[in-house]
Amino acid sequence: MNYTFYDFMTLVGSLGLFLYGMKIMSEGLQKVAGNKLRSALATMTKNRFTGVLTGLFITAIIQSSSATTVMVVSFVNAGLLNLLQSITVIMGSNIGTTVTAWIISLFGFKVSIAAFSIPLIAISIPFIFSSKSKRKSIGEFILGFAFLFMGLDLLKNSVPDLKSNPEMLEFLTQYTQSGFGSVLIFLLIGTVLTIVVQSSSATMAITLVMVSKGWISYELGAAMVMGENIGTTITANIAAIPANVSAKRAALAHTTFNVFGVIWMLFLFFPFTNMITYLVTNFGPGDPTQLTNFTNGLDAGTLNLITSDSKNLTTEQFALREQLLDYQVATSYGLSLFHTMFNLCNTFIMIWFVKIIANIVTFVIKKKDTDEEFQLQFISTGLLSTSELSVLQAWKEMKVYADRTLKMFKITRELYYEQNENDFVKKFSRIEKYESISDRMEVEIAKYLTKVSDGKLGEESKHQIHTMLRIISEIESVSDGCYNIARTIVRKRDDKAVYTKDMDANIDLMMNLVEGALQQMNESMENNQISNEEFNRSVNIETEINNFRNQLKLQNIADVKAKKYDYQASVTYMDVIVECEKTGDYIINVIEALNEATVKN
């Protein structure tokens, strides 16, 4: 087998295509089907058992656990699934991939999604060039889906072809006589092989070849199957490389789940394989352990002859070939049943420890300050609590919303003074991400409050919900204001506008006032009501913002006439000032809503 530098570069290119497909598929999903798909997935994964069934069902249809886990990672990256939901779906995919193995064994049929990649690209093109943003997003999703599976298929075909050259692994026979040590060795070999060939199905085929050739026993083949369960998790971890922290945690959860499953199975390995042997022997095609004994009892020439396509066989050799085929079928059934029973038992045990797995991966993968992602902390789309508790949970979520908006404004201030080009682009991308999250938080909190209002509520609670709906709308407008300020700063940079020291000082003072107003708003929201002192302080800040805006408008006209700076610079300068003033208006609207609610209470 020759593996050239060209083959290696093809492998790297395939990986790049795979990661790019993952990225644009996730972004397209988020744009086109975010809310609807989130609701559907929330319903399908409302508890751990329905989550497992969802993963099983998806994997059985698309016939690839790797594809399912990659999609789960993209869903988490797009904020469509949370970590706990993703873990249950991944558990189901582990069972689903064993369904695929049985379909292959029984019917020899497998659908390759990669075969549809090129037609999918053709379908995506009209959408990509559409003038409507929603259609363009649909095109991006389809294109990303096609690239993802095309990359996955190319990745599998670009690795060293061990499946067609199993003789390379014949040297492993020297490690088969070490008892339980051999089990550990072949567990590791199964893991490494699956990582290399990027397909647990291909590794299963290699395992069957090794057992049928008599190189390893049925038990060591089972050990390799366990290793395949760990190795197959590498695909999801590769997919999570460009994704956010939650997606990385979901991928690590897949590995954690499979590793812990293998650990407990090692303690019961021989009793478990003996049970599988008993079941296949008594209720299946025969004893799976006899294949190795049979092949070891034949000389090399006879074995090569009966395993070849030769038709010139004696009656005795033909009978040996039939016997060999029977033993191979029994071994295939034995390994398939071991794989199925192992994953079923593992899922049944580990499903009770989903939260512990989530805590482990959260501890291992820390969240950085620069990680922005959408995840409600206090409310969910599932069953509501009692009416009063639901309102309290919504208030807590609104406080998180307000804190996020203050953080967004602070990043906008940093953007204004950023000189480094790369850091400038990163900060603006963060602001764009915050704006997207803000829009989705408004929708989710509003939907939750609407559900609460459909229940039995008193007049006071109904009025409180009305106030809360008004507040979240205004907070979303504050984030819009931050985004508009950031876009104006980008325009200033693109125009290469030069501001005077006085202009910079005025913008800094205006931003100080707005940030002070935001901090006052957040303090007022802490107690779900506002005191007279806090209200008056906010009104005074708003008056100061308005007066300063009016003063700067007049000053700007005079400065342009005096040619202190050019007109183009004055445009973006005043746009920043006006957007800051508008943001102040949205903040005072929140304060007034809180004040009205406090007065009525």
C-alpha positions in Angstrom: 0.0 0.0 0.0 1.5 3.4 -1.1 0.4 6.5 0.8 1.9 9.6 -0.8 2.1 13.3 0.1 -0.7 13.9 -2.3 -2.9 11.5 -0.4 -2.0 13.3 2.8 -2.9 16.7 1.3 -6.2 15.2 0.1 -6.9 14.1 3.6 -6.2 17.6 5.0 -8.4 19.2 2.2 -11.2 16.7 3.0 -11.0 17.8 6.7 -11.1 21.4 5.6 -14.2 20.8 3.5 -15.8 18.9 6.4 -15.2 21.8 8.9 -16.3 24.5 6.4 -19.6 22.5 5.7 -20.1 22.3 9.5 -19.7 26.0 9.8 -22.0 27.2 7.1 -24.6 24.5 7.9 -24.7 25.7 11.5 -25.0 29.4 10.5 -27.7 28.6 7.9 -29.7 26.6 10.4 -29.5 29.4 12.9 -30.8 32.0 10.3 -33.5 30.0 8.6 -35.0 27.6 11.1 -33.8 28.7 14.5 -37.1 29.2 16.4 -39.2 26.5 14.7 -36.4 23.9 14.8 -35.6 24.8 18.4 -39.3 24.2 19.4 -39.4 20.9 17.4 -36.1 19.6 19.0 -37.2 20.8 22.4 -40.4 18.7 22.1 -38.5 15.7 20.7 -35.9 15.9 23.6 -38.2 17.1 26.4 -36.9 14.2 28.6 -33.9 11.9 28.5 -35.8 8.9 27.1 -37.4 10.8 24.2 -33.9 12.3 23.5 -32.4 8.8 23.2 -35.3 7.7 20.9 -34.6 10.8 18.7 -30.9 10.0 18.4 -31.8 6.3 17.6 -34.4 7.3 15.0 -32.1 9.8 13.2 -29.1 7.4 13.1 -31.2 4.5 11.9 -32.5 6.7 9.0 -29.2 8.3 7.9 -27.2 5.2 8.8 -24.3 7.0 10.4 -23.7 7.7 14.1 -20.9 10.1 13.0 -23.3 12.1 10.9 -25.8 12.2 13.8 -23.3 13.4 16.3 -21.9 16.0 13.9 -25.4 17.3 13.4 -26.0 17.4 17.2 -22.8 19.4 17.6 -24.0 21.8 14.9 -27.4 22.1 16.6 -25.7 22.9 19.9 -23.4 25.4 18.2 -26.5 27.1 16.7 -28.2 27.2 20.1 -31.0 24.7 19.0 -30.1 22.1 21.7 -28.7 22.5 25.1 -25.9 20.3 26.6 -28.2 17.9 28.5 -30.5 17.4 25.4 -27.5 16.8 23.2 -26.1 14.0 25.5 -29.3 12.0 25.3 -29.5 12.3 21.5 -25.8 11.1 21.3 -26.7 8.1 23.5 -29.5 7.2 21.1 -27.1 7.5 18.1 -24.9 4.9 19.7 -27.8 2.5 19.7 -28.9 3.6 16.2 -25.5 2.7 14.7 -26.0 -0.9 15.9 -29.3 -0.9 14.0 -27.3 0.0 10.9 -24.9 -2.9 11.5 -27.9 -5.3 11.6 -29.4 -3.8 8.4 -26.0 -4.3 6.7 -25.7 -7.9 8.0 -29.3 -8.9 7.2 -29.9 -7.0 3.9 -26.5 -5.8 2.8 -28.1 -2.3 2.1 -26.7 1.0 3.0 -27.6 4.5 1.8 -24.7 6.9 1.2 -25.8 10.5 1.8 -22.5 11.6 0.2 -24.0 10.4 -3.1 -26.5 13.2 -2.9 -24.0 15.9 -2.1 -23.5 17.2 -5.7 -27.3 17.3 -6.5 -27.8 19.1 -3.2 -25.2 21.7 -4.3 -27.2 22.1 -7.5 -30.4 22.7 -5.5 -28.6 25.2 -3.3 -27.3 27.5 -6.0 -30.6 29.2 -6.9 -31.2 29.9 -3.2 -27.7 31.2 -2.7 -28.1 33.8 -5.5 -31.6 34.8 -4.3 -32.2 38.4 -3.4 -34.2 37.4 -0.3 -32.2 36.8 2.8 -34.3 33.9 4.0 -33.9 32.0 0.7 -30.2 32.7 0.8 -30.0 31.2 4.3 -31.8 28.1 3.1 -29.2 27.8 0.3 -26.4 28.2 2.8 -27.9 25.4 5.0 -28.3 23.0 2.0 -24.8 23.9 0.7 -23.3 23.3 4.2 -25.1 20.0 4.5 -23.7 18.9 1.1 -20.2 20.0 1.9 -20.3 18.4 5.4 -21.2 14.9 4.0 -19.0 15.3 1.0 -16.1 16.1 3.3 -17.0 13.2 5.6 -17.0 10.8 2.7 -13.8 12.2 1.2 -12.2 11.9 4.7 -13.1 8.2 4.9 -11.7 7.6 1.4 -8.5 9.6 2.0 -7.2 7.6 5.0 -4.8 4.6 4.5 -6.8 1.8 3.0 -6.4 -0.8 5.7 -9.7 -2.4 4.9 -8.3 -3.6 1.5 -4.9 -4.3 3.0 -5.7 -6.2 6.2 -2.5 -8.2 5.8 -0.7 -5.2 7.2 -2.2 -6.1 10.6 -1.1 -9.7 10.6 1.8 -8.9 12.9 -0.8 -8.3 15.7 -1.1 -12.1 16.2 1.9 -11.9 18.5 -0.1 -9.9 21.0 -3.0 -12.4 21.4 -1.7 -14.6 24.2 -1.5 -12.1 27.1 -4.9 -12.9 28.6 -6.7 -9.7 29.9 -3.7 -7.7 28.7 -4.6 -8.8 25.1 -8.1 -7.4 25.6 -6.7 -4.0 26.6 -4.2 -4.1 23.7 -7.0 -4.8 21.1 -9.3 -2.3 22.7 -6.6 0.3 22.0 -6.1 -1.1 18.5 -9.8 -0.8 17.7 -9.8 2.8 19.0 -6.8 3.8 16.9 -8.1 2.0 13.8 -11.4 3.8 13.9 -9.7 7.2 14.4 -7.5 6.4 11.3 -10.2 5.1 9.0 -12.9 7.4 10.3 -15.6 4.8 10.1 -16.6 2.3 12.8 -18.3 0.2 10.0 -14.9 -0.1 8.2 -13.2 -1.1 11.4 -15.9 -3.7 12.0 -15.1 -5.1 8.6 -11.4 -5.2 9.4 -12.2 -6.9 12.7 -14.2 -9.6 10.9 -11.4 -10.2 8.5 -8.9 -10.5 11.3 -11.1 -13.0 13.1 -12.0 -15.0 10.0 -8.2 -15.2 9.1 -7.6 -16.7 12.6 -5.3 -13.9 13.6 -7.4 -13.0 16.7 -10.1 -14.7 18.7 -13.8 -13.8 18.9 -13.2 -12.2 22.3 -10.4 -10.0 21.0 -12.7 -9.0 18.2 -15.3 -7.9 20.8 -12.5 -5.9 22.5 -11.9 -4.1 19.2 -15.6 -3.4 18.9 -15.5 -1.6 22.2 -12.5 0.4 21.0 -14.5 1.4 17.9 -17.0 3.0 20.2 -14.3 5.3 21.6 -12.6 5.9 18.2 -15.9 6.9 16.5 -16.2 9.9 18.8 -13.2 11.7 17.1 -15.5 12.8 14.2 -17.7 14.9 16.6 -14.6 16.3 18.3 -13.2 17.4 14.9 -16.5 19.0 14.1 -16.5 20.9 17.4 -13.1 22.5 16.7 -14.5 25.7 15.1 -17.7 25.6 17.3 -18.6 27.4 20.5 -17.9 26.1 24.0 -21.3 24.2 24.4 -20.6 22.3 21.1 -17.2 21.3 22.3 -18.7 20.1 25.6 -21.3 18.0 23.6 -18.5 16.4 21.6 -16.5 15.7 24.8 -19.7 14.3 26.4 -19.9 11.7 23.6 -16.3 10.6 24.3 -16.9 10.6 28.1 -20.1 8.5 27.7 -18.3 5.9 25.6 -15.2 5.8 27.7 -17.1 5.2 30.9 -19.2 2.6 29.1 -16.0 0.7 28.1 -14.6 1.0 31.6 -17.5 -0.7 33.3 -17.7 -3.3 30.5 -14.0 -4.3 31.1 -15.0 -5.5 34.6 -17.7 -7.8 33.1 -16.0 -8.5 29.8 -15.6 -12.3 29.9 -19.0 -13.0 31.6 -20.7 -10.7 29.0 -19.0 -12.3 26.0 -19.9 -15.7 27.4 -23.5 -14.6 27.6 -23.4 -13.4 23.9 -21.8 -16.7 22.9 -24.6 -18.7 24.6 -27.3 -16.6 22.9 -25.8 -16.8 19.4 -25.1 -20.6 19.8 -28.5 -21.5 21.1 -30.7 -19.0 19.3 -28.6 -18.0 16.3 -26.5 -19.5 13.5 -23.9 -21.2 15.7 -20.9 -20.8 18.1 -19.0 -17.6 17.2 -15.9 -18.7 19.1 -15.3 -21.7 16.8 -14.1 -19.7 13.8 -10.6 -19.2 15.2 -10.3 -22.9 16.1 -11.5 -23.9 12.6 -9.1 -21.6 10.7 -6.2 -22.6 13.0 -6.9 -26.2 12.2 -6.3 -25.6 8.5 -3.0 -25.3 6.7 -2.2 -21.9 5.1 -2.6 -23.2 1.5 -6.1 -24.7 2.1 -7.3 -21.6 4.0 -6.1 -19.3 1.1 -7.8 -21.6 -1.4 -11.2 -21.7 0.2 -11.2 -18.0 1.0 -10.4 -17.1 -2.6 -12.9 -16.9 -5.5 -11.6 -20.1 -7.0 -14.3 -22.5 -8.4 -11.9 -25.4 -8.9 -12.4 -26.9 -5.5 -12.8 -30.6 -4.5 -15.9 -31.8 -2.7 -14.0 -31.7 0.6 -12.7 -28.2 0.0 -16.1 -26.9 -1.0 -17.5 -28.4 2.2 -14.8 -26.6 4.2 -15.7 -23.3 2.4 -19.3 -23.8 3.4 -18.3 -24.6 7.0 -16.1 -21.5 7.0 -18.9 -19.3 5.8 -21.2 -20.7 8.5 -18.6 -19.9 11.2 -18.1 -16.4 9.7 -21.9 -15.7 9.8 -22.0 -16.9 13.4 -19.0 -14.7 14.3 -20.6 -11.7 12.5 -23.8 -12.2 14.4 -21.9 -12.6 17.7 -20.0 -9.4 17.2 -23.1 -7.5 16.0 -25.1 -8.8 19.1 -22.2 -7.8 21.4 -22.1 -4.3 19.9 -25.9 -4.0 20.2 -26.2 -5.4 23.8 -23.2 -3.3 24.9 -24.7 -0.1 23.7 -28.1 -0.9 25.0 -26.8 -1.7 28.4 -24.4 1.3 28.4 -27.2 3.7 27.5 -29.6 2.2 30.1 -26.9 2.6 32.8 -25.5 6.0 31.8 -28.8 7.7 31.1 -29.2 8.1 34.8 -25.9 10.0 35.0 -26.6 12.6 32.2 -26.3 15.5 34.6 -23.0 14.1 36.1 -21.6 13.8 32.5 -22.7 17.4 31.8 -21.0 18.6 35.0 -17.7 16.7 34.1 -17.4 18.2 30.6 -18.4 21.7 31.9 -15.6 21.4 34.5 -13.1 20.2 31.9 -14.0 22.8 29.2 -14.1 26.1 30.9 -16.1 29.0 29.4 -14.0 32.0 28.4 -15.1 35.6 28.6 -15.1 35.7 24.8 -17.5 32.8 24.4 -20.9 34.1 23.3 -23.7 31.7 23.0 -27.5 31.5 23.5 -28.8 29.6 26.4 -31.7 30.5 28.8 -30.7 29.9 32.4 -33.9 30.2 34.4 -36.8 29.3 32.0 -37.3 26.5 29.6 -39.7 25.6 26.8 -41.1 22.6 28.6 -43.7 22.5 31.3 -44.4 25.7 33.2 -44.1 26.0 37.0 -46.8 27.6 39.1 -47.8 31.0 37.8 -46.1 33.0 40.5 -42.9 30.9 40.2 -43.0 31.3 36.4 -43.1 35.1 36.7 -40.2 35.0 39.2 -38.1 32.8 36.8 -38.9 35.2 33.9 -37.7 38.2 36.0 -34.4 36.4 36.7 -34.0 35.7 33.0 -34.7 39.4 32.2 -31.9 40.4 34.6 -29.5 38.1 32.7 -30.8 39.8 29.5 -30.1 43.3 30.9 -26.6 42.3 32.2 -25.8 40.9 28.7 -26.9 44.2 27.2 -24.6 46.2 29.5 -21.7 43.9 28.6 -22.5 44.5 24.9 -22.3 48.3 25.4 -18.9 48.0 27.1 -17.6 45.9 24.2 -18.9 48.7 21.8 -16.9 51.3 23.8 -13.8 49.1 23.5 -14.4 48.9 19.8 -14.3 52.7 19.4 -10.7 52.8 20.8 -9.4 49.6 19.2 -6.4 50.2 16.9 -5.4 46.6 16.1 -7.2 45.4 12.9 -7.6 41.7 14.0 -8.9 42.7 17.4 -11.2 45.2 15.9 -12.8 42.5 13.6 -13.1 40.1 16.6 -14.8 42.7 18.8 -17.3 43.6 16.0 -18.0 39.9 15.5 -18.8 39.6 19.2 -21.1 42.5 19.0 -22.9 40.9 16.0 -23.2 37.7 18.0 -24.6 39.6 21.0 -27.2 41.2 18.7 -28.3 37.8 17.4 -28.5 36.4 20.9 -30.5 39.5 22.1 -33.1 39.0 19.4 -33.6 35.4 20.3 -33.7 36.0 24.0 -36.5 38.6 23.5 -38.5 36.0 21.5 -38.0 33.2 24.0 -38.8 35.3 27.1 -41.9 36.8 25.3 -43.1 33.3 24.3 -42.7 32.1 27.9 -44.5 35.1 29.3 -47.3 34.6 26.8 -47.7 31.0 28.0 -47.8 32.1 31.6 -50.5 34.7 30.8 -52.7 32.0 29.4 -52.9 30.5 32.9 -55.0 31.5 35.8 -53.6 34.9 37.0 -54.8 37.7 39.1 -55.0 41.3 37.8 -51.8 42.2 39.5 -49.8 39.4 37.9 -51.4 40.1 34.5 -50.3 43.7 34.8 -46.8 42.6 35.8 -46.5 40.4 32.7 -47.6 43.3 30.5 -44.9 45.4 32.1 -42.3 42.7 31.6 -43.2 42.3 27.9 -42.7 46.0 27.5 -39.3 45.9 29.3 -37.9 43.1 27.2 -38.9 44.9 24.1 -37.0 48.0 25.3 -34.0 46.0 26.4 -33.8 44.5 22.9 -33.9 48.1 21.5 -31.0 49.0 23.7 -29.0 46.1 22.1 -30.1 47.4 18.7 -28.7 50.8 19.7 -25.4 49.2 20.7 -25.2 47.4 17.4 -26.0 50.6 15.4 -23.2 52.5 17.3 -20.8 49.6 16.5 -21.8 49.8 12.8 -21.2 53.5 12.8 -17.7 53.0 14.3 -17.0 50.5 11.5 -18.1 53.1 8.9 -15.8 55.7 10.6 -12.9 53.2 10.2 -13.7 52.4 6.6 -14.0 56.1 5.8 -10.6 56.6 7.5 -12.2 59.6 9.2 -9.9 61.6 11.6 -11.5 62.9 14.8 -10.1 65.7 16.9 -9.3 65.2 20.6 -12.4 67.2 21.5 -14.6 64.9 19.3 -13.1 61.8 21.1 -13.6 63.5 24.5 -17.3 64.3 23.7 -18.0 60.7 22.5 -16.3 59.4 25.6 -18.4 61.6 27.9 -21.6 60.7 26.0 -20.8 57.0 26.4 -20.1 57.5 30.1 -23.6 58.9 30.5 -25.2 56.0 28.6 -23.2 53.4 30.5 -24.2 55.1 33.8 -27.9 55.0 32.7 -27.5 51.3 31.8 -26.0 50.5 35.2 -28.7 52.3 37.0 -31.3 50.4 34.9 -29.7 47.1 35.9 -29.6 48.1 39.6 -33.3 49.0 39.4 -34.2 45.7 37.9 -32.6 43.8 40.8 -35.6 44.2 43.1 -38.3 44.1 40.3 -39.2 47.6 41.3 -37.7 51.1 41.5 -37.5 53.7 44.3 -38.2 57.4 43.9 -34.5 58.1 44.3 -33.5 55.7 41.6 -36.2 57.0 39.3 -35.2 60.6 39.7 -31.5 59.7 39.2 -32.4 58.0 35.9 -34.5 60.9 34.7 -31.6 63.3 35.5 -29.2 61.2 33.5 -31.6 61.1 30.6 -32.0 64.9 30.7 -28.3 65.3 30.8 -27.9 63.0 27.7 -30.5 65.0 25.7 -29.0 68.3 26.6 -25.5 67.2 25.7 -26.8 65.8 22.4 -28.4 69.2 21.6 -25.3 71.1 22.6 -23.1 68.9 20.4 -25.4 69.3 17.4 -25.0 73.1 17.5 -21.3 72.8 18.2 -20.8 70.4 15.3 -22.3 72.9 12.8 -20.0 75.7 14.1 -16.9 73.4 14.0 -17.6 72.2 10.4 -18.0 75.9 9.3 -14.8 76.7 11.0 -13.1 73.8 9.2 -11.9 72.1 12.4 -12.7 68.8 10.7 -14.3 67.8 7.4 -17.9 67.2 6.8 -17.5 63.4 6.2 -16.0 63.0 9.7 -18.9 65.0 11.1 -21.4 62.6 9.7 -20.2 59.5 11.6 -19.4 61.7 14.6 -23.0 62.9 15.0 -24.4 59.5 14.1 -22.5 58.0 17.1 -23.9 60.8 19.4 -27.5 60.4 18.1 -27.4 56.6 18.5 -26.2 57.0 22.1 -29.0 59.4 22.8 -31.6 57.0 21.2 -30.1 54.2 23.4 -30.7 56.5 26.4 -34.3 56.9 25.4 -34.8 53.1 25.4 -33.2 52.9 28.8 -35.5 55.5 30.3 -38.5 53.6 28.8 -37.5 50.6 30.9 -37.2 52.8 34.0 -40.7 54.3 33.4 -42.2 50.9 32.9 -40.7 49.8 36.2 -41.9 53.0 37.9 -45.5 52.5 36.7 -45.5 48.9 37.9 -44.1 50.1 41.3 -46.7 52.8 41.7 -49.6 50.5 40.9 -48.3 47.9 43.3 
